[in-house]
C-alpha cells in the first residue's frame, strides 16, 4: 500500500491527502482511466468537496478538447452527467454552473442548454444572475431565433442599460416588432432622445406591416410633437409608411397637413418635395396603365406645384406674422386685382401697429399706390393710413409725404399743401417729439422732415410771405436746423430782407455749435458787401475768438480790410492767423500778401517770425525761400547767413536745401565760403547722426522694459544720459 493510500486511510474526512494523491498522478504514466477511477473514489468519499469536483470536471472537460461533439456525443454526454451529479450537492457554486454552460455551448443541445440556464438562475442567488445571463446571451446570439429573444428579455432585466443594444440585435435578427417595442419602452423612459426616435422611425420605415401598440401613426405623431425641429422628415416617414400599407388617401392627408402646418422653410421643402414625388409616381403609374384618372391626377399635381410659392409664404408668415416685408412678398404673388386687395386688407388687419416688424407705413403707402389711377380710393386709403397709431412719428410722416407727393404729381397743388398743413397744425405746441408716451399723431407737428417738405412746397407754390411765415413757425417750435437756417437766410436775401437774414444767421450761430463755423462763413460772406467796416470787424473778431484755428476766417477778414484799403489792418489779421495756425501754408499766404502790398523787402519780419515759430521741416522750407528772396534782392551776405542759420533745421539727407545752397556758393561765393558751407554741412550731418544714434540706443536699452512716467524735471537713475552739447566754434550768429 502506497503512502497516499495510508494518508487517506488515516484521515478519511480530510481533502488534503486526496489533493496530494491526485497531484502526484497528474504528470506520471498513469492512464486516463486510472486517473478517472481515482477522481471517482475521491468525489465519492467527499461528495461535497468543491476542490475535488472542480479538479475532476476540469480534467474530464479537458479530455473532450478537440473532439467533435457529434462524433463523440457519448463522451460529451458522460461529462454532462458528471456536471449534473456534481450540481446535486454543489448547486450554489456559480463557477460550476458557468463551466457547465460553457461546455454545453460546444454541443448541439439548444433545449438542454436553455434548461440548464433556467436551473442555474433558479439555484443561484440573484447577485450571481448577471454572470449566468452574460454567458446565456452569448449562447442566444449564437443560436438566434426565439431563444435569443427570450434570453435578451431576461438579460435586460439585470442590465436595463443594454436595451438599446438589445433593440439593435433584435433588428439584425429580423425581429422588428420586438425591437420596436424595446425602443418605445426606452423612449417612454428617456423622453426626448432623438437618436432613439430615428432608430424607431427607420425601423418602421423598413417594415410594411408592423403592428404596434400604440399604432405607428400615433407613435410618429408623438415624435412630431416631441421634436418640432424634425417635423418635416418625420411627416415624410409617416406618409411613406401609409403608402407602403396602401392607404394612399391617408398619406395625402398627412402630406397636406405637413405642408400647411410647417413652421420652417426647410421642413416645408422636405415634405413638399416628397409629396410632389409621390404624386408624380401616381401619375406615372396611371399613365402607364392608361387609367381614365390620369388627367385628374395631372391637374391636381399642377395645382400642387402652383400652390408652392403661396405655401412658402404661409410658412414665413407663421414664423413672422407681423413682418411687413413678408406681407409685401405675399401680396406680390397675386396677379388678380381682387386677390391683391384682399391680401392688403388681410395684411393691415393682421399686423398690430405696436408689434409691426418693419415700417407698417410702407404697406399702407403701397396699397394706396396700387390705386394710383383711382384718386378717390387712393386718397381714402391715405387718409385711413394717417389714423394708424404707428410706433414712430417718422412712419406717419412717410404717409403724409407720400400722400402730398401723390397729389402734387396729379397737379392738385392746393390739396398737396393742405394735407401737410393739416398734419402740422396742433393745439399743443409744447409736446416733445421724443415723448413715446404720446401717439405719433400728437407729435407729428414736430417732424423736421415734414416741416422741411412743407417749406419747399410753400416756396414752390405759395408767396414769399407764406413761405416766411412757415419758417417763423419752425423757429417758434424750436425746430430750426442748420439747413433751415441756410434756406431761410437765402430766402430773405433773395427778397432783400438783409437785416432779417443777418438775424437768422446769428440765431443759427447761437444754436448750433458744431455747424457754427459753416454758418459764420456764410454769414460773413453775405454781410461783407452790406455792412459797415466797424460792424464787420466786430463780427470777424467774434468769429475768430470762437474758431481761432480756422484759416478761412482770417483770409476773409484780411480780404475785407484789403478791399477797404486798410492794408496794414489786413497784415495784422494775417499775423494773428500765423500766431494761431503755425503752418508753412499760413506763413506763405502772409508772405504773399506782404509782397503784393509792400514788396519783397517787407517780408523779412514775416520770415523771421516763421523761422522762430515753425517746426524744423517747415522752418527749413521757409529758410530756403527766405535766402532765395535775399538773393533776388542782391543781399548776398544776408542770403549766405540765412543759409547757414537755416541749416540747423535741415537734415542733409533732404538734398533740396543743400543743393540750393551749393548752387548759391558756386554762383556767388569764394573758396573760403564754399569750404564753410561744407564744414557746416558736415557738422549738421554729425548732429543729425548723433540724434538718430541716441534715439536708437535708448530704444534698444529700454526694449522690453515698461518705463513708468517720469516728469521732465526728475532725473531717473539708470537712464542713459544724453550727450552734452558742445559749443560750436564755427556757429554763425544770425543777426538780421
JODA-V366623 format. One record per backbone hydrogen bond with DSSP energy under -1.0 kcal/mol. CO is the residue of the C=O (numbers start at 1). NH is the residue of the N-H. Records with the same first field share a line. If there is no record, write none. Layout:
CO: NH + NH
//
This chain:
2: 6
3: 7
4: 8
5: 9
6: 10
7: 11
11: 14
15: 19
16: 20
17: 21
18: 22
19: 23
20: 24
21: 25
31: 35
32: 36
33: 37
34: 38
35: 39
36: 40
37: 41
38: 42
39: 43
40: 44
41: 45
42: 46
46: 49
49: 53
50: 54
51: 55
52: 56
53: 57
54: 58
55: 59
56: 60
57: 61
58: 62
59: 63
61: 64
62: 65
64: 67
68: 72
72: 76
73: 77
74: 78
75: 79
76: 80
77: 81
78: 82
79: 83
80: 84
81: 85
82: 86
83: 87
86: 90
90: 93
93: 97
94: 98
95: 99
96: 100
97: 101
98: 102
99: 103
100: 104
101: 105
104: 107
107: 109
109: 113
110: 114
111: 115
112: 116
113: 117
114: 118
115: 119
116: 120
117: 121
118: 122
119: 123
120: 124
125: 128
126: 129
128: 132
129: 133
130: 134
131: 135
132: 136
133: 137
134: 138
135: 139
136: 140
137: 141
138: 142
139: 143
140: 144
145: 149
146: 150
147: 151
148: 152
149: 153
150: 154
151: 155
152: 156
155: 159
159: 162
160: 163
162: 166
163: 167
164: 168
165: 169
166: 170
167: 171
168: 172
169: 173
170: 175
171: 174
174: 176
175: 179
176: 180
177: 181
178: 182
179: 183
180: 184
181: 185
182: 186
183: 187
184: 188
185: 189
186: 190
187: 191
191: 193
193: 197
194: 198
195: 199
196: 200
197: 201
198: 202
199: 203
200: 204
201: 205
202: 206
215: 219
216: 220
217: 221
218: 222
219: 223
220: 224
221: 225
222: 226
223: 227
227: 230
228: 231
230: 234
231: 235
232: 236
233: 237
234: 238
235: 239
236: 240
237: 241
238: 242
239: 243
240: 244
241: 245
242: 247
243: 246
246: 248
247: 251
248: 252
249: 253
250: 254
251: 255
252: 256
253: 257
254: 258
255: 259
256: 260
257: 261
264: 268
265: 269
266: 270
267: 271
268: 272
269: 273
270: 274
271: 275
272: 276
273: 277
274: 278
275: 279
276: 280
277: 281
278: 282
279: 283
280: 284
281: 285
282: 286
283: 287
284: 288
285: 289
286: 291
287: 290
291: 294
293: 297
294: 298
295: 299
296: 300
297: 301
298: 302
299: 303
300: 304
301: 305
302: 306
303: 307
307: 311
308: 312
309: 313
310: 314
311: 315
312: 316
313: 317
314: 318
315: 319
316: 320
320: 323
322: 357
323: 327
324: 328
325: 329
326: 330
327: 331
328: 332
330: 333
331: 334
336: 340
337: 341
338: 342
339: 343
340: 344
341: 345
342: 346
343: 347
344: 348
345: 349
346: 350
347: 351
352: 355
357: 324
360: 364
361: 365
362: 366
363: 367
364: 368
365: 369
366: 370
368: 371
369: 372
371: 374
374: 378
375: 379
376: 380
377: 381
378: 382
379: 383
380: 384
381: 385
382: 386
384: 387
385: 388
388: 390
392: 396
393: 397
394: 398
395: 399
396: 400
397: 401
398: 402
399: 403
400: 404
401: 405
402: 406
403: 407
404: 408
405: 409
406: 410
407: 412
408: 411
412: 416
413: 417
414: 418
415: 419
416: 420
417: 421
418: 422
419: 423
420: 424
432: 435
434: 436
435: 438
440: 444
443: 446
444: 447
447: 451
448: 452
449: 453
450: 454
451: 455
452: 456
453: 457
454: 458
455: 459
456: 460
457: 461
458: 462
463: 467
464: 468
465: 469
466: 470
467: 471
468: 472
469: 473
470: 474
471: 475
472: 476
473: 477
474: 479
475: 478
481: 485
482: 486
483: 487
484: 488
485: 489
486: 490
487: 491
488: 492
489: 493
490: 494
491: 495
492: 497
493: 496
496: 498
497: 501
498: 502
499: 503
500: 504
501: 505
502: 506
503: 507
504: 508
505: 509
506: 510
507: 511
508: 512
515: 519
516: 520
517: 521
518: 522
519: 523
520: 524
521: 525
522: 526
523: 527
524: 528
527: 530 + 531
532: 536
533: 537
534: 538
535: 539
536: 540
537: 541
538: 542
539: 543
540: 544
541: 545
542: 546
543: 547
547: 550
550: 554
551: 555
552: 556
553: 557
554: 558
555: 559
556: 560
557: 561
558: 562
559: 563
560: 564
561: 566
562: 565
565: 567
566: 570
567: 571
568: 572
569: 573
570: 574
571: 575
572: 576
573: 577
574: 578
575: 579
576: 580
577: 581
581: 583
583: 587
584: 588
585: 589
586: 590
587: 591
588: 592
589: 593
590: 594
591: 595
592: 596
593: 597
594: 598
595: 599
600: 603
601: 604
603: 607
604: 608
605: 609
606: 610
607: 611
608: 612
609: 613
610: 614
615: 619
616: 620
617: 621
618: 622
619: 623
620: 624
621: 625
622: 626
623: 627
624: 628
625: 629
626: 630
627: 631
628: 632
629: 633
630: 635
631: 634
634: 636
635: 639
636: 640
637: 641
638: 642
639: 643
640: 644
641: 645
642: 646
643: 647
645: 648
646: 649
647: 650
651: 654
653: 655
655: 659
656: 660
657: 661
658: 662
659: 663
660: 664
661: 665
662: 666
663: 667
664: 668
665: 669
670: 674
671: 675
672: 676
673: 677
674: 678
675: 679
676: 680
677: 681
678: 682
679: 683
680: 684
681: 685
682: 686
683: 687
684: 688
685: 689
686: 690
687: 691
688: 692
689: 693
690: 694
691: 695
692: 696
693: 697
694: 698
695: 699
696: 700
697: 701
698: 702
702: 705
711: 714
716: 719
728: 731
//
